[in-house]
Amino acid sequence: MQTLSYRSVFISDLHLGTANAQAEYLLDFLQHVRCDYLFLNGDIFDIWKMRTRRWHWPLIKTRLLQRIMEMAGSGVQVVYVPGNHDAFFRDYLGCEIAGVQVCRQYEHRLANGGRALVLHGDEFDGLVRHNRLLKLLGNMGYEALMWLNRINHHWRRRSGRCYWSLSRAIKQQVPNARSYIEKYEQAALKHARERGFDTIICGHIHQACLRKENGVTYANSGDWVEHCTALVEHIDGRLELLDWVNQSQQLLDATKLLDQNRDRQAAAI
């Protein structure tokens, strides 16, 4: 498969330490990417889960961390912006850990000159900030939903099918979900306008999005639990969302077609 080159890559919400983390997909993505900047935009680890006896850490997750360290060691500027699930690392703001810079938020200058504010985004979530009961109930429902998602993923893998998010399909049927997401996005856009930024880049709500409103761009990199999405900046400063499950399949199909054409040409000689 071909190597993909970008100026910057933004990923968030992997939740390492849980059984839900799609570490193998993210490792595959990072093995095919070359970039100057890599932003780990919060909830890369799930310290909440790792403080219990139910945390989950197969070898693939260690290999993923090794790949990130390799990128940092090869000259990629790796910036880690801790989220609410890995807020433990906010005690190390301003430090550099194995070549990774730890920041509460980061101002990134895009290649086209635009000013982008990179932050996890939990400060915009009223459920996290204001209501512990709703937060508890929401976490319980989310755990049940992700349990169903794991069962579905296991069944599809055994039957030779690619990843498909059952949890995403269920959440899309929740009547108030779109309203909640819209309020979150508006809070992020307001935050960016008040501080004079052209773009705000966040994660947290596991809902990838890239849109522009009244001159300000809202970009959410999504997650690697349900959706396997990343935000990338091209060499000219243009932002794009990638769905790696679909993108990788398209690249594999293109590679297979190229190989088939080469085989036909070789046979015709």
Secondary structure, 3 states (H helix, E strand, C coil): CCCEECCEEEECCCCEECCCCCHHHHHHHHHCEECCEEEECCCCECHHHHCCCCCECCHHHHHHHHHHHHHHHCCCEEEECCCCCCHHHHHHCCCEECCEEECCCEEEECCCCCEEEECCCHHHCHHHHHCHHHHHHHHHHHHHHHHHHHHHHHHHHHCCCCCCCHHHHHHCCCCCHHHHHHHHHHHHHHHHHHCCCCEEEECCCCCCEEEEECCEEEEECCCCCCCCEEEEECCCCCEEEEEHHHHHHHHHHHHHHHHHHHHHHHHHC
